[in-house]
Amino acid sequence: MHFLGAKKNILAMARAKRHYIPGQIWHITHRCHKREFLLKFAKDKRRWLQWLYEAKKRYGLVILNYTVTL
């Protein structure tokens, strides 16, 4: 067991090790705290797309589709 939030002394189970298999398709999601908007402003959305493009080039990713929901 790992301690999370040392000030609050909260106990939680550790996450299982992730196995990365070349050539697999991954579905990646991200949920914000308290359902707040991660990409509230247009400039934030543009920056997120820039990061996605940079990761695609750097790691040779093939992006099948993406969506940003509000």
C-alpha positions in Angstrom: 0.0 0.0 0.0 1.2 3.5 -0.7 0.5 6.7 1.1 -1.1 9.4 -1.0 -1.4 12.9 0.4 1.0 12.7 3.3 -0.7 15.6 5.0 -4.0 13.8 5.0 -2.7 10.3 5.7 -4.9 8.7 3.0 -4.2 5.1 2.1 -4.7 3.7 -1.4 -3.7 0.7 -3.4 -0.8 1.1 -5.8 -1.7 1.1 -9.5 -0.8 -2.1 -11.4 2.2 -1.9 -13.7 1.2 -1.0 -17.3 2.3 -3.3 -20.1 3.1 -1.6 -23.4 2.8 -3.8 -26.4 4.1 -2.4 -29.8 1.4 -2.1 -32.4 -1.5 -2.1 -30.0 -4.3 0.5 -30.2 -4.8 2.6 -27.1 -7.9 4.5 -25.9 -6.6 7.3 -23.7 -9.0 9.4 -21.6 -8.5 12.2 -19.1 -11.1 13.4 -16.6 -10.7 16.6 -14.7 -11.2 17.2 -11.0 -14.8 18.1 -10.1 -15.8 17.9 -13.8 -14.1 21.3 -14.4 -13.1 22.2 -18.0 -9.5 21.4 -18.7 -9.5 23.3 -22.0 -11.7 26.2 -21.1 -10.0 28.7 -23.5 -9.3 28.5 -27.2 -5.5 29.1 -26.5 -5.5 26.0 -24.2 -7.1 23.9 -26.9 -4.6 25.1 -29.5 -1.7 24.2 -27.1 -3.1 20.8 -26.4 -3.3 20.1 -30.2 0.3 21.3 -30.5 1.4 18.8 -27.8 -0.5 16.0 -29.5 1.2 16.9 -32.8 4.7 16.9 -31.1 4.0 13.6 -29.4 2.9 12.1 -32.8 6.2 13.2 -34.4 8.4 12.3 -31.5 7.1 8.8 -30.8 5.8 7.9 -34.3 2.2 7.7 -33.2 -0.7 7.1 -35.5 -3.7 9.1 -34.3 -6.9 7.4 -35.5 -9.2 10.0 -34.0 -9.5 12.4 -31.1 -12.2 14.4 -29.5 -12.3 17.2 -26.9 -15.6 17.2 -25.0 -17.0 20.0 -22.9 
